[in-house]
Amino acid sequence: MDPHPELQPTENDAPGETPEPPQRMTKRQILTLISIASVNFSSMICYSILGPFFPNEAVKKGVSQTVIGLIFGCYAICYLISAPILGNYIVQIGTKFMLVMGLFVSSVCTILFGLLNRVPAGATFISLCFIVRSVDAVGFAAAMTSSFTIVVKIFPNNVATVMGSLEIFAGLGLIMGPPVGGWFYQSFGYEVPFMLLGCFLLVMVPFNIYVLPVIEAEPSKDSFLKLLMKTKIVLLCYVTFTLSAGLGFLDATLSLFAIDTFGLSPGYVGLIMVGLSLPYCLASPLLGYFADKYPVTRSWFMVIGGTATGIGFWFLGPAPFFNISSHLWLLVLMLAIIGFSLGMTAMPTFPEIITCAYDLGYEEGLSTLGMVSGLFGAFWSLG
C-alpha cells in the first residue's frame, strides 16, 4: 500500500500531465508542512543559540576573539560550499534521505558541541570547534536544501505562500535561540542547552522518516553553471546575497550600537531585535500569497522592498549626511520597516528563480528544484 497516495497521479490524469492541485490540503501535505516547519525552527535555533554564551566559554579556553569569529564564520563557508553540491546531486541522494540524514548529523554535532567544554584548552579545543561546526553546517545545508525542494515539489502552485508561512518558524527560531540558550546556560551550565536541542533534533528523525514522502525522479543533464549564465538569475542571486548580508550586518553591529548610544542592557537589545524579526514573520505569509496569486507583482515587490530596505538602513543610524541625531523610537521604527521590506523582497525571489530556470529550458523536475535550492542557499550563506 502506498503511504503517500496524494503524490500519485489519478486515473483521470493524462500521462505526463501534472494532477490538478486539491482545493484543500491533504493530511499528508499538512504533516509535511509541519515537518518542514519544525526543520526550519530547529535549524535556526541551532544557528542562533551560540551567540549569548559561547564566546565567553571560548575565551576561558584561551581562544582569541579573531578565532571565535572564524569559528562562527566557518559555518557559513561550509554551507556555501556544500549547498550547491548537495543540490546538484539531490536526485541521486534522494530528498527524504538527505533531509533525514541532515537532521541526524546536526543533532549529533549539536550534542558533541555541548561536550567541548570537557576537552583540553588551546589547539585541541579550537580544532574540534572547527570540525564539529563545519560538519554541522553540511548537515544543515542538506536539511535545508532538501526541505526547499520538497516544498516546491508538493506545493508547486503556492511556493511563495508556503515559504512565507514557513518563515514564521524560521524567524521564531532566530528570536528564541539567544534568550532560551542564555537562560538554560545561566540555570544549568554550558552542556544542557546543546543536549536538549540535540535530543529534540534526534526525536525529529523518526518523525520525518514516517511523514516525508519519497519522491522519485531521474537525474537531469542540465548544467548547474548554466543557471548563472542568465542575467536575471544573477540579479536574483544578488538580491538574495544583499538580504542575507543586511541581516548579518545587523547581527554584528546593532547590539553594540544600541548599548553605546542609548545605554541599553542586553535584555532590552534583544527586545529591539524582535522589532526586526516580528514584522518579517508576520508579513511573509501575506506577501508570499500575493506573490503566488499575482506573479506580475514579484518584480515590483523586490524593487519596492529593496528600496525601502536601503532607506531603512540610511535612517537606522541615521546616516551622517542627514544631520539627524539618533533616537530610540527612530531605531525601532526603521527596524520594523526593514523587517517588512526584507519580507517583501525575499518572498518572490525563490519562485522567480525557479521560473527563470524553466524559461531557460530546464525540465520541470526534482533535479532542477535541487539545483535552484542549492543556488539559493549558497548565495544566502555567502551574504
VOBA-1610 file (N, C-alpha, C; in pm, whole numbers, padded with zeros to 5 digits, always signed):
BEGIN
Met+00085-00122+00000Met+00000+00000+00000Met+00087+00124+00000Asp+00062+00216-00091Asp+00143+00338-00099Asp+00110+00432+00016Pro+00213+00467+00100Pro+00185+00554+00213Pro+00164+00699+00175His+00183+00733+00048His+00170+00873+00006His+00081+00882-00117Pro-00045+00849-00104Pro-00130+00841-00222Pro-00153+00973-00289Glu-00144+01085-00216Glu-00176+01212-00278Glu-00070+01258-00377Leu+00048+01193-00376Leu+00152+01232-00468Leu+00143+01157-00600Gln+00053+01058-00607Gln+00040+00979-00728Gln-00066+01038-00820Pro-00048+01029-00953Pro-00150+01076-01046Pro-00274+00989-01038Thr-00386+01048-01059Thr-00512+00973-01057Thr-00537+00916-01195Glu-00638+00831-01204Glu-00667+00766-01332Glu-00722+00864-01434Asn-00768+00981-01389Asn-00821+01081-01481Asn-00713+01171-01539Asp-00592+01160-01485Asp-00483+01246-01532Asp-00420+01183-01655Ala-00400+01265-01757Ala-00333+01216-01876Ala-00187+01193-01846Pro-00123+01096-01913Pro+00019+01071-01888Pro+00103+01195-01916Gly+00196+01221-01825Gly+00285+01336-01842Gly+00230+01465-01790Glu+00102+01467-01751Glu+00042+01590-01702Glu+00046+01593-01550Thr+00060+01711-01498Thr+00059+01727-01354Thr-00085+01724-01304Pro-00116+01644-01200Pro-00253+01640-01150Pro-00298+01776-01098Glu-00425+01801-01109Glu-00479+01926-01057Glu-00460+01931-00906Pro-00409+02042-00852Pro-00390+02051-00708Pro-00523+02048-00635Pro-00529+01981-00520Pro-00655+01974-00446Pro-00692+02110-00390Gln-00821+02130-00375Gln-00869+02256-00322Gln-00828+02274-00176Arg-00823+02164-00103Arg-00782+02168+00037Arg-00663+02076+00056Met-00576+02113+00148Met-00458+02032+00170Met-00495+01896+00226Thr-00425+01794+00178Thr-00445+01660+00231Thr-00376+01647+00366Lys-00407+01540+00435Lys-00344+01515+00565Lys-00193+01502+00551Arg-00149+01435+00445Arg-00005+01417+00425Arg+00063+01550+00396Gln-00002+01637+00321Gln+00055+01769+00296Gln+00067+01849+00425Ile-00034+01840+00509Ile-00030+01912+00636Ile+00084+01860+00723Leu+00100+01727+00729Leu+00207+01668+00808Leu+00345+01707+00752Thr+00354+01711+00619Thr+00479+01752+00557Thr+00511+01898+00591Leu+00407+01982+00589Leu+00425+02122+00625Leu+00473+02135+00769Ile+00414+02056+00859Ile+00459+02057+00999Ile+00604+02011+01010Ser+00638+01910+00931Ser+00775+01859+00932Ser+00875+01966+00889Ile+00848+02031+00777Ile+00941+02133+00726Ile+00946+02253+00821Ala+00832+02287+00881Ala+00831+02397+00977Ala+00919+02365+01097Ser+00913+02241+01145Ser+00998+02203+01258Ser+01145+02204+01219Val+01174+02168+01094Val+01313+02173+01045Val+01362+02317+01044Asn+01280+02408+00989Asn+01318+02550+00986Asn+01342+02604+01126Phe+01249+02574+01216Phe+01260+02625+01352Phe+01385+02572+01422Ser+01404+02441+01418Ser+01518+02382+01490Ser+01651+02422+01427Ser+01655+02433+01295Ser+01780+02473+01229Ser+01819+02615+01267Met+01722+02704+01270Met+01752+02843+01305Met+01789+02859+01453Ile+01725+02780+01539Ile+01757+02791+01681Ile+01896+02732+01708Cys+01933+02627+01631Cys+02069+02573+01641Cys+02173+02677+01597Tyr+02137+02750+01492Tyr+02229+02850+01438Tyr+02250+02966+01534Ser+02144+03006+01604Ser+02150+03129+01684Ser+02178+03107+01831Ile+02179+02982+01877Ile+02190+02956+02019Ile+02329+02989+02075Leu+02431+02990+01990Leu+02567+03010+02039Leu+02596+03152+02085Gly+02526+03249+02028Gly+02561+03389+02047Gly+02578+03436+02191Pro+02483+03408+02282Pro+02490+03468+02415Pro+02604+03419+02502Phe+02650+03293+02487Phe+02742+03241+02587Phe+02865+03171+02533Phe+02865+03127+02407Phe+02983+03056+02357Phe+03109+03142+02356Pro+03103+03269+02314Pro+03226+03349+02317Pro+03293+03352+02454Asn+03216+03365+02561Asn+03275+03367+02694Asn+03340+03233+02728Glu+03274+03123+02693Glu+03331+02992+02719Glu+03459+02971+02637Ala+03458+03021+02513Ala+03576+03006+02429Ala+03694+03086+02484Val+03668+03205+02536Val+03775+03286+02596Val+03838+03212+02713Lys+03755+03142+02792Lys+03807+03065+02905Lys+03901+02954+02858Lys+03882+02907+02736Lys+03965+02803+02679Lys+04086+02860+02605Gly+04108+02989+02619Gly+04225+03052+02558Gly+04210+03086+02411Val+04087+03104+02364Val+04061+03136+02224Val+04050+03287+02208Ser+04116+03341+02107Ser+04111+03486+02082Ser+03980+03523+02014Gln+03949+03652+02017Gln+03826+03700+01953Gln+03828+03674+01803Thr+03946+03684+01742Thr+03957+03660+01598Thr+03921+03515+01564Val+03974+03423+01643Val+03947+03281+01618Val+03800+03248+01646Ile+03742+03313+01748Ile+03599+03294+01774Ile+03517+03334+01652Gly+03554+03448+01592Gly+03486+03491+01471Gly+03502+03392+01357Leu+03621+03330+01347Leu+03642+03229+01242Leu+03560+03103+01268Ile+03542+03068+01396Ile+03459+02952+01428Ile+03315+02975+01383Phe+03265+03097+01407Phe+03131+03131+01358Phe+03129+03134+01206Gly+03234+03189+01146Gly+03237+03207+01001Gly+03252+03077+00923Cys+03317+02977+00981Cys+03337+02852+00908Cys+03204+02783+00878Tyr+03105+02811+00960Tyr+02971+02754+00938Tyr+02917+02801+00803Ala+02923+02931+00781Ala+02872+02987+00655Ala+02955+02941+00536Ile+03087+02929+00553Ile+03173+02887+00442Ile+03141+02744+00400Cys+03126+02655+00498Cys+03096+02515+00466Cys+02956+02502+00405Tyr+02862+02583+00453Tyr+02728+02583+00391Tyr+02737+02629+00246Leu+02816+02735+00223Leu+02832+02790+00089Leu+02887+02687-00007Ile+02982+02606+00038Ile+03045+02507-00048Ile+02953+02386-00070Ser+02889+02341+00038Ser+02814+02215+00031Ser+02676+02229-00031Ala+02609+02344-00014Ala+02472+02358-00064Ala+02460+02337-00214Pro+02544+02399-00299Pro+02530+02373-00444Pro+02560+02228-00481Ile+02657+02168-00413Ile+02692+02029-00444Ile+02577+01936-00408Leu+02522+01954-00290Leu+02409+01871-00247Leu+02288+01894-00337Gly+02264+02020-00374Gly+02152+02049-00463Gly+02169+01985-00600Asn+02292+01979-00648Asn+02318+01923-00780Asn+02298+01771-00783Tyr+02321+01705-00669Tyr+02311+01559-00663Tyr+02193+01513-00578Ile+02091+01596-00566Ile+01979+01562-00478Ile+01899+01443-00531Val+01893+01427-00662Val+01819+01314-00718Val+01890+01183-00685Gln+02023+01182-00700Gln+02099+01060-00671Gln+02093+01026-00522Ile+02098+01128-00436Ile+02097+01104-00292Ile+01956+01075-00243Gly+01857+01149-00295Gly+01719+01135-00250Gly+01683+01245-00151Thr+01571+01312-00177Thr+01534+01426-00092Thr+01506+01382+00052Lys+01432+01275+00068Lys+01397+01230+00203Lys+01521+01186+00279Phe+01607+01106+00215Phe+01729+01061+00280Phe+01819+01178+00316Met+01828+01277+00225Met+01914+01393+00251Met+01864+01472+00371Leu+01733+01492+00380Leu+01679+01570+00491Leu+01695+01496+00624Val+01663+01367+00625Val+01672+01289+00749Val+01816+01278+00795Met+01908+01252+00703Met+02049+01242+00741Met+02104+01377+00784Gly+02056+01485+00719Gly+02099+01618+00760Gly+02057+01648+00904Leu+01934+01611+00938Leu+01887+01628+01076Leu+01969+01544+01173Phe+01997+01420+01134Phe+02073+01332+01222Phe+02214+01387+01246Val+02279+01431+01140Val+02414+01487+01154Val+02412+01612+01242Ser+02313+01699+01219Ser+02303+01820+01300Ser+02278+01788+01447Ser+02196+01688+01474Ser+02168+01652+01614Ser+02293+01600+01683Val+02368+01514+01615Val+02491+01460+01674Val+02593+01571+01696Cys+02607+01660+01598Cys+02703+01770+01612Cys+02663+01866+01723Thr+02533+01890+01739Thr+02487+01977+01846Thr+02522+01919+01982Ile+02499+01787+01998Ile+02534+01722+02125Ile+02685+01725+02147Leu+02762+01697+02043Leu+02908+01699+02057Leu+02960+01838+02092Phe+02897+01941+02034Phe+02940+02078+02065Phe+02917+02109+02212Gly+02814+02050+02271Gly+02789+02070+02412Gly+02888+02002+02503Leu+02968+01909+02448Leu+03069+01838+02528Leu+03209+01895+02512Leu+03222+01998+02429Leu+03355+02052+02402Leu+03418+02122+02522Asn+03336+02160+02620Asn+03394+02224+02739Asn+03478+02126+02820Arg+03468+01996+02789Arg+03544+01895+02862Arg+03680+01866+02799Val+03703+01915+02677Val+03831+01887+02610Val+03936+01988+02655Pro+04064+01954+02641Pro+04171+02047+02683Pro+04165+02179+02609Ala+04206+02284+02677Ala+04208+02418+02617Ala+04316+02426+02511Gly+04307+02531+02429Gly+04409+02555+02329Gly+04378+02493+02195Ala+04480+02435+02132Ala+04467+02386+01995Ala+04364+02274+01982Thr+04355+02186+02082Thr+04258+02076+02075Thr+04115+02129+02073Phe+04085+02222+02163Phe+03952+02281+02168Phe+03918+02353+02039Ile+04012+02432+01989Ile+03989+02510+01868Ile+03966+02417+01748Ser+04047+02314+01735Ser+04035+02222+01622Ser+03900+02152+01623Leu+03860+02103+01741Leu+03731+02033+01750Leu+03614+02127+01724Cys+03625+02252+01766Cys+03520+02350+01736Cys+03503+02367+01585Phe+03614+02380+01515Phe+03607+02395+01369Phe+03549+02271+01303Ile+03593+02153+01347Ile+03547+02028+01284Ile+03397+02008+01307Val+03353+02021+01433Val+03212+01996+01465Val+03123+02099+01398Arg+03166+02224+01402Arg+03086+02331+01342Arg+03076+02314+01191Ser+03183+02271+01127Ser+03184+02253+00981Ser+03094+02138+00940Val+03104+02025+01011Val+03019+01911+00979Val+02872+01946+01004Asp+02845+02022+01110Asp+02708+02066+01138Asp+02653+02150+01024Ala+02738+02234+00965Ala+02695+02318+00854Ala+02656+02233+00733Val+02730+02125+00708Val+02696+02036+00597Val+02561+01969+00622Gly+02538+01924+00746Gly+02408+01866+00779Gly+02295+01965+00766Phe+02320+02087+00810Phe+02219+02193+00798Phe+02191+02223+00652Ala+02295+02229+00569Ala+02277+02254+00426Ala+02196+02143+00361Ala+02221+02018+00400Ala+02145+01906+00345Ala+01998+01915+00382Ala+01971+01945+00510Ala+01832+01952+00556Ala+01757+02066+00487Met+01820+02184+00478Met+01751+02300+00423Met+01735+02289+00271Thr+01837+02239+00201Thr+01827+02225+00055Thr+01716+02128+00018Ser+01710+02014+00088Ser+01604+01917+00058Ser+01467+01968+00100Ser+01460+02045+00210Ser+01330+02097+00254Ser+01274+02196+00152Phe+01360+02284+00097Phe+01316+02375-00009Phe+01260+02296-00127Thr+01333+02192-00166Thr+01294+02113-00281Thr+01161+02043-00259Ile+01142+01985-00140Ile+01017+01916-00108Ile+00899+02012-00111Val+00919+02132-00056Val+00812+02232-00054Val+00768+02266-00195Val+00863+02290-00283Val+00829+02327-00420Val+00765+02211-00494Lys+00809+02090-00466Lys+00755+01972-00534Lys+00611+01944-00491Ile+00582+01959-00363Ile+00449+01924-00312Ile+00351+02041-00328Phe+00402+02165-00324Phe+00316+02282-00338Phe+00361+02366-00457Pro+00356+02312-00580Pro+00412+02383-00696Pro+00340+02513-00729Asn+00213+02525-00692Asn+00137+02645-00726Asn+00130+02747-00613Asn+00191+02716-00501Asn+00185+02804-00384Asn+00321+02815-00317Val+00426+02824-00395Val+00561+02820-00340Val+00585+02937-00245Ala+00558+03059-00291Ala+00585+03177-00208Ala+00496+03179-00085Thr+00370+03137-00100Thr+00278+03135+00015Thr+00328+03040+00122Val+00363+02918+00080Val+00409+02818+00177Val+00542+02860+00238Met+00635+02910+00156Met+00764+02953+00210Met+00747+03071+00304Gly+00654+03159+00272Gly+00626+03271+00362Gly+00574+03224+00496Ser+00486+03123+00493Ser+00435+03067+00618Ser+00546+03000+00698Leu+00635+02930+00627Leu+00744+02861+00695Leu+00844+02959+00755Glu+00855+03079+00696Glu+00948+03178+00750Glu+00908+03223+00890Ile+00781+03207+00926Ile+00738+03237+01063Ile+00819+03153+01161Phe+00834+03026+01130Phe+00902+02934+01221Phe+01054+02957+01218Ala+01107+02991+01101Ala+01248+03026+01095Ala+01276+03151+01178Gly+01187+03251+01168Gly+01203+03372+01248Gly+01190+03344+01396Leu+01097+03257+01434Leu+01082+03222+01575Leu+01208+03154+01628Gly+01270+03070+01545Gly+01394+03006+01586Gly+01505+03106+01611Leu+01516+03204+01521Leu+01617+03309+01539Leu+01589+03395+01661Ile+01460+03422+01688Ile+01424+03505+01803Ile+01446+03431+01934Met+01407+03302+01937Met+01409+03228+02062Met+01547+03172+02096Gly+01632+03152+01995Gly+01762+03091+02019Gly+01845+03160+02127Pro+01874+03289+02111Pro+01958+03356+02211Pro+01898+03359+02352Pro+01771+03402+02373Pro+01720+03406+02511Pro+01704+03267+02574Val+01657+03169+02496Val+01640+03034+02551Val+01775+02973+02584Gly+01870+02986+02492Gly+02004+02935+02518Gly+02069+03003+02636Gly+02054+03135+02644Gly+02112+03208+02756Gly+02052+03168+02889Trp+01920+03145+02893Trp+01854+03108+03018Trp+01898+02970+03065Phe+01902+02873+02973Phe+01946+02738+03011Phe+02092+02738+03053Tyr+02173+02821+02987Tyr+02315+02830+03023Tyr+02332+02886+03164Gln+02259+02992+03195Gln+02269+03050+03328Gln+02215+02957+03435Ser+02112+02879+03401Ser+02048+02793+03501Ser+02117+02658+03519Phe+02168+02600+03408Phe+02217+02462+03416Phe+02359+02444+03363Gly+02419+02548+03307Gly+02555+02534+03258Gly+02563+02520+03108Tyr+02686+02501+03060Tyr+02715+02504+02916Tyr+02653+02387+02841Glu+02652+02268+02899Glu+02615+02147+02825Glu+02465+02135+02799Val+02383+02177+02894Val+02239+02149+02888Val+02171+02206+02763Pro+02195+02333+02724Pro+02125+02383+02603Pro+02150+02296+02480Phe+02273+02251+02462Phe+02305+02170+02345Phe+02247+02030+02356Met+02246+01973+02475Met+02190+01839+02493Met+02040+01838+02462Leu+01969+01937+02515Leu+01824+01943+02492Leu+01793+01962+02344Leu+01866+02054+02281Leu+01840+02081+02140Leu+01879+01962+02053Gly+01992+01898+02085Gly+02033+01781+02010Gly+01934+01667+02022Cys+01881+01645+02141Cys+01781+01539+02162Cys+01651+01571+02088Phe+01614+01699+02084Phe+01495+01739+02008Phe+01512+01707+01860Leu+01630+01733+01805Leu+01657+01702+01665Leu+01655+01551+01641Leu+01706+01474+01736Leu+01705+01329+01722Leu+01562+01274+01717Val+01475+01332+01801Val+01335+01288+01802Val+01268+01317+01667Met+01310+01425+01602Met+01252+01461+01473Met+01289+01364+01362Val+01398+01289+01379Val+01444+01198+01273Val+01340+01090+01243Pro+01294+01010+01341Pro+01191+00910+01309Pro+01059+00972+01264Phe+01026+01090+01316Phe+00903+01158+01272Phe+00909+01189+01124Asn+01023+01240+01079Asn+01037+01273+00937Asn+01048+01149+00849Ile+01104+01041+00903Ile+01108+00917+00826Ile+00967+00870+00794Tyr+00875+00886+00888Tyr+00737+00842+00867Tyr+00659+00941+00781Val+00677+01070+00805Val+00591+01172+00744Val+00630+01206+00602Leu+00759+01225+00578Leu+00800+01280+00449Leu+00776+01182+00335Pro+00734+01232+00220Pro+00711+01145+00103Pro+00842+01108+00035Val+00841+00994-00029Val+00954+00953-00114Val+00926+01003-00256Ile+01012+01089-00305Ile+00993+01149-00436Ile+01094+01090-00533Glu+01047+01017-00631Glu+01134+00954-00729Glu+01152+01048-00849Ala+01272+01047-00904Ala+01299+01133-01020Ala+01424+01081-01091Glu+01440+01123-01215Glu+01557+01088-01294Glu+01655+01204-01292Pro+01786+01175-01285Pro+01885+01284-01288Pro+01875+01364-01417Ser+01898+01492-01406Ser+01891+01580-01523Ser+02030+01599-01582Lys+02033+01624-01711Lys+02160+01651-01779Lys+02189+01801-01786Asp+02100+01881-01731Asp+02119+02026-01734Asp+02237+02066-01647Ser+02305+02172-01688Ser+02423+02218-01617Ser+02386+02315-01505Phe+02455+02299-01391Phe+02433+02390-01279Phe+02482+02531-01314Leu+02596+02538-01380Leu+02655+02669-01412Leu+02572+02744-01516Lys+02493+02672-01594Lys+02411+02737-01695Lys+02310+02833-01631Leu+02270+02801-01507Leu+02178+02890-01437Leu+02237+03029-01419Leu+02368+03035-01397Leu+02435+03163-01372Leu+02470+03237-01500Met+02432+03182-01613Met+02457+03249-01740Met+02344+03345-01777Lys+02233+03337-01705Lys+02120+03426-01734Lys+02127+03547-01641Thr+02121+03665-01699Thr+02138+03789-01623Thr+02035+03802-01512Lys+01910+03765-01540Lys+01806+03780-01439Lys+01833+03693-01318Ile+01882+03570-01340Ile+01912+03483-01228Ile+02028+03539-01146Val+02127+03596-01212Val+02239+03660-01141Val+02188+03775-01055Leu+02097+03854-01108Leu+02040+03966-01031Leu+01960+03914-00911Leu+01884+03806-00931Leu+01807+03749-00820Leu+01900+03692-00713Cys+02010+03630-00756Cys+02110+03582-00660Cys+02173+03698-00584Tyr+02195+03808-00653Tyr+02249+03928-00587Tyr+02150+03981-00484Val+02020+03979-00517Val+01918+04021-00421Val+01923+03932-00297Thr+01934+03801-00318Thr+01944+03707-00206Thr+02067+03737-00121Phe+02178+03764-00186Phe+02302+03797-00116Phe+02287+03923-00031Thr+02226+04027-00087Thr+02213+04152-00012Thr+02118+04138+00107Leu+02013+04058+00090Leu+01921+04034+00202Leu+01995+03971+00320Ser+02067+03865+00292Ser+02139+03795+00397Ser+02250+03883+00456Ala+02319+03957+00370Ala+02425+04045+00418Ala+02371+04153+00511Gly+02252+04206+00477Gly+02191+04307+00564Gly+02159+04253+00702Leu+02104+04131+00706Leu+02074+04069+00835Leu+02202+04041+00912Gly+02305+03992+00842Gly+02431+03965+00910Gly+02496+04092+00963Phe+02482+04201+00889Phe+02536+04330+00933Phe+02469+04375+01063Leu+02338+04358+01070Leu+02266+04396+01193Leu+02304+04306+01310Asp+02321+04176+01284Asp+02361+04086+01392Asp+02492+04127+01454Ala+02584+04176+01370Ala+02718+04208+01418Ala+02728+04345+01483Thr+02641+04438+01448Thr+02662+04577+01490Thr+02550+04638+01573Leu+02426+04587+01558Leu+02312+04655+01620Leu+02321+04657+01771Ser+02358+04544+01834Ser+02363+04540+01979Ser+02467+04637+02034Leu+02584+04641+01970Leu+02688+04733+02016Leu+02643+04878+02002Phe+02579+04910+01889Phe+02532+05046+01865Phe+02427+05087+01968Ala+02331+04997+01994Ala+02223+05030+02089Ala+02276+05046+02231Ile+02371+04962+02270Ile+02428+04972+02404Ile+02508+05101+02420Asp+02592+05131+02321Asp+02678+05250+02329Asp+02599+05379+02317Thr+02497+05382+02231Thr+02424+05506+02203Thr+02316+05535+02306Phe+02242+05432+02345Phe+02126+05453+02432Phe+02144+05394+02572Gly+02259+05330+02597Gly+02285+05274+02728Gly+02191+05160+02764Leu+02146+05083+02667Leu+02053+04974+02693Leu+02125+04850+02745Ser+02054+04770+02820Ser+02107+04642+02867Ser+02091+04539+02755Pro+02165+04427+02761Pro+02150+04324+02659Pro+02007+04271+02646Gly+01933+04267+02758Gly+01795+04221+02752Gly+01707+04311+02668Tyr+01723+04441+02682Tyr+01646+04535+02602Tyr+01689+04533+02455Val+01817+04507+02433Val+01864+04494+02294Val+01794+04376+02226Gly+01775+04267+02302Gly+01703+04152+02248Gly+01561+04188+02210Leu+01496+04271+02292Leu+01360+04315+02259Leu+01359+04400+02133Ile+01461+04483+02117Ile+01469+04565+01996Ile+01482+04477+01871Met+01557+04367+01883Met+01572+04278+01768Met+01440+04215+01728Val+01348+04200+01824Val+01216+04149+01791Val+01144+04245+01696Gly+01175+04375+01709Gly+01117+04475+01620Gly+01154+04452+01475Leu+01266+04382+01451Leu+01306+04346+01315Leu+01241+04214+01272Ser+01246+04115+01360Ser+01200+03981+01324Ser+01049+03969+01315Leu+00978+04037+01407Leu+00832+04020+01413Leu+00762+04069+01286Pro+00792+04190+01234Pro+00727+04231+01109Pro+00759+04137+00993Tyr+00881+04085+00991Tyr+00919+03991+00884Tyr+00836+03863+00893Cys+00824+03809+01015Cys+00749+03684+01034Cys+00601+03702+01001Leu+00544+03814+01046Leu+00400+03834+01027Leu+00366+03869+00882Ala+00456+03940+00815Ala+00425+03985+00679Ala+00454+03879+00573Ser+00547+03787+00600Ser+00591+03692+00498Ser+00478+03608+00440Pro+00386+03550+00521Pro+00279+03470+00458Pro+00190+03552+00366Leu+00154+03673+00406Leu+00069+03757+00322Leu+00140+03798+00194Leu+00266+03837+00206Leu+00343+03875+00088Leu+00363+03757-00006Gly+00387+03638+00053Gly+00401+03519-00029Gly+00272+03485-00104Tyr+00157+03505-00038Tyr+00028+03479-00101Tyr+00009+03569-00223Phe+00039+03698-00209Phe+00024+03790-00322Phe+00124+03757-00433Ala+00245+03714-00396Ala+00344+03679-00497Ala+00301+03558-00579Asp+00229+03465-00514Asp+00178+03349-00585Asp+00054+03381-00669Lys-00039+03455-00612Lys-00166+03484-00678Lys-00149+03584-00792Tyr-00057+03678-00775Tyr-00033+03780-00878Tyr+00117+03781-00911Pro+00163+03686-00993Pro+00307+03677-01024Pro+00366+03805-01082Val+00282+03885-01149Val+00332+04008-01209Val+00382+04106-01103Thr+00339+04090-00978Thr+00381+04181-00871Thr+00518+04146-00814Arg+00574+04033-00850Arg+00700+03989-00788Arg+00813+04090-00809Ser+00827+04135-00934Ser+00933+04232-00963Ser+00913+04361-00886Trp+00789+04406-00878Trp+00761+04529-00803Trp+00787+04510-00655Phe+00752+04394-00603Phe+00780+04366-00463Phe+00930+04377-00434Met+01011+04318-00522Met+01156+04319-00499Met+01213+04460-00512Val+01165+04537-00609Val+01215+04673-00628Val+01174+04762-00510Ile+01045+04759-00475Ile+00997+04843-00364Ile+01059+04798-00232Gly+01065+04666-00211Gly+01125+04615-00088Gly+01271+04650-00075Gly+01347+04635-00185Gly+01489+04671-00181Gly+01510+04819-00155Thr+01427+04903-00218Thr+01438+05048-00195Thr+01406+05084-00050Ala+01298+05026+00003Ala+01260+05053+00142Ala+01367+05004+00239Thr+01428+04891+00209Thr+01535+04841+00295Thr+01653+04937+00297Gly+01691+04986+00178Gly+01801+05082+00171Gly+01772+05210+00248Ile+01650+05262+00234Ile+01611+05383+00308Ile+01612+05355+00459Gly+01564+05235+00497Gly+01566+05199+00638Gly+01706+05198+00696Phe+01802+05145+00622Phe+01940+05143+00670Phe+01998+05285+00676Trp+01959+05371+00583Trp+02005+05510+00588Trp+01965+05579+00717Phe+01840+05558+00757Phe+01789+05627+00876Phe+01811+05548+01005Leu+01867+05429+00996Leu+01887+05347+01115Leu+01987+05412+01209Gly+02089+05471+01154Gly+02196+05533+01234Gly+02160+05662+01304Pro+02110+05764+01234Pro+02096+05772+01088Pro+02227+05811+01021Ala+02228+05811+00886Ala+02349+05844+00812Ala+02393+05987+00843Pro+02524+06014+00849Pro+02574+06147+00889Pro+02525+06261+00801Phe+02504+06235+00670Phe+02468+06346+00581Phe+02325+06396+00604Phe+02245+06325+00686Phe+02111+06374+00720Phe+02114+06477+00832Asn+02225+06481+00907Asn+02237+06574+01021Asn+02121+06558+01120Ile+02084+06430+01146Ile+01977+06399+01241Ile+02038+06318+01356Ser+02005+06353+01477Ser+02056+06279+01592Ser+01982+06147+01608Ser+02047+06052+01674Ser+01988+05919+01694Ser+01880+05924+01801His+01769+05855+01774His+01661+05841+01871His+01619+05694+01876Leu+01582+05650+01995Leu+01544+05510+02010Leu+01418+05478+01929Trp+01321+05571+01929Trp+01198+05546+01853Trp+01226+05534+01704Leu+01323+05614+01655Leu+01359+05609+01513Leu+01426+05476+01481Leu+01510+05428+01571Leu+01577+05300+01551Leu+01475+05186+01541Val+01379+05183+01634Val+01278+05076+01635Val+01191+05085+01510Leu+01152+05207+01471Leu+01069+05225+01353Leu+01141+05177+01227Met+01269+05211+01213Met+01344+05168+01095Met+01364+05017+01093Leu+01383+04957+01211Leu+01396+04811+01215Leu+01267+04744+01168Ala+01152+04799+01208Ala+01024+04745+01165Ala+01008+04758+01013Ile+01047+04872+00959Ile+01039+04893+00814Ile+01132+04797+00741Ile+01254+04781+00793Ile+01349+04689+00731Ile+01297+04545+00735Gly+01238+04506+00850Gly+01184+04371+00861Gly+01074+04344+00760Phe+00984+04440+00744Phe+00874+04424+00648Phe+00928+04424+00505Ser+01018+04515+00474Ser+01069+04526+00338Ser+01157+04406+00300Leu+01227+04349+00398Leu+01304+04227+00370Leu+01211+04114+00329Gly+01097+04102+00396Gly+00998+04002+00357Gly+00944+04029+00219Met+00918+04155+00187Met+00867+04192+00056Met+00967+04154-00054Thr+01095+04166-00024Thr+01198+04133-00123Thr+01225+03984-00131Ala+01222+03917-00016Ala+01266+03777-00011Ala+01163+03680-00066Met+01035+03703-00038Met+00933+03604-00073Met+00926+03573-00222Pro+00934+03674-00312Pro+00923+03641-00455Pro+01052+03584-00515Thr+01165+03593-00444Thr+01294+03562-00504Thr+01305+03416-00546Phe+01276+03324-00454Phe+01294+03182-00482Phe+01203+03134-00595Pro+01072+03161-00590Pro+00988+03116-00703Pro+01025+03182-00835Glu+01078+03303-00830Glu+01117+03370-00953Glu+01240+03304-01015Ile+01334+03257-00932Ile+01450+03184-00984Ile+01404+03055-01051Ile+01307+02987-00990Ile+01253+02864-01050Ile+01191+02894-01186Thr+01114+03002-01194Thr+01051+03040-01321Thr+01156+03068-01427Cys+01262+03136-01390Cys+01370+03166-01485Cys+01438+03038-01533Ala+01456+02942-01442Ala+01518+02815-01481Ala+01432+02742-01582Tyr+01300+02742-01562Tyr+01210+02678-01657Tyr+01211+02752-01791Asp+01222+02884-01786Asp+01229+02962-01910Asp+01356+02929-01989Leu+01462+02889-01919Leu+01586+02852-01986Leu+01577+02714-02052Gly+01470+02643-02027Gly+01453+02511-02085Gly+01483+02397-01990Tyr+01508+02429-01864Tyr+01530+02323-01766Tyr+01400+02246-01746Glu+01412+02115-01732Glu+01292+02032-01716Glu+01230+02055-01579Glu+01098+02045-01574Glu+01026+02069-01450Glu+01030+01944-01364Gly+01142+01925-01298Gly+01159+01805-01217Gly+01240+01831-01093Leu+01265+01724-01019Leu+01333+01733-00891Leu+01476+01782-00905Ser+01542+01743-01012Ser+01681+01782-01032Ser+01695+01933-01042Thr+01606+01996-01120Thr+01610+02142-01134Thr+01580+02210-01001Leu+01482+02158-00929Leu+01448+02217-00799Leu+01565+02206-00702Gly+01637+02095-00707Gly+01754+02079-00620Gly+01863+02179-00654Met+01888+02200-00784Met+01990+02297-00825Met+01952+02438-00781Val+01826+02475-00799Val+01780+02608-00757Val+01791+02623-00606Ser+01754+02520-00531Ser+01763+02526-00385Ser+01908+02543-00340Gly+01998+02467-00403Gly+02139+02480-00369Gly+02195+02617-00402Leu+02154+02670-00517Leu+02199+02803-00558Leu+02149+02910-00462Phe+02021+02902-00426Phe+01962+02999-00333Phe+02033+02991-00197Gly+02054+02869-00147Gly+02121+02854-00018Gly+02264+02902-00018Ala+02333+02880-00130Ala+02473+02923-00138Ala+02485+03075-00132Phe+02402+03147-00206Phe+02411+03293-00205Phe+02361+03351-00074Trp+02262+03284-00012Trp+02218+03330+00120Trp+02332+03315+00220Ser+02402+03203+00215Ser+02513+03181+00306Ser+02629+03276+00276Leu+02652+03305+00149Leu+02757+03400+00111Leu+02731+03537+00172Gly+02604+03577+00171Gly+02570+03705+00233Gly+02595+03704+00382
//
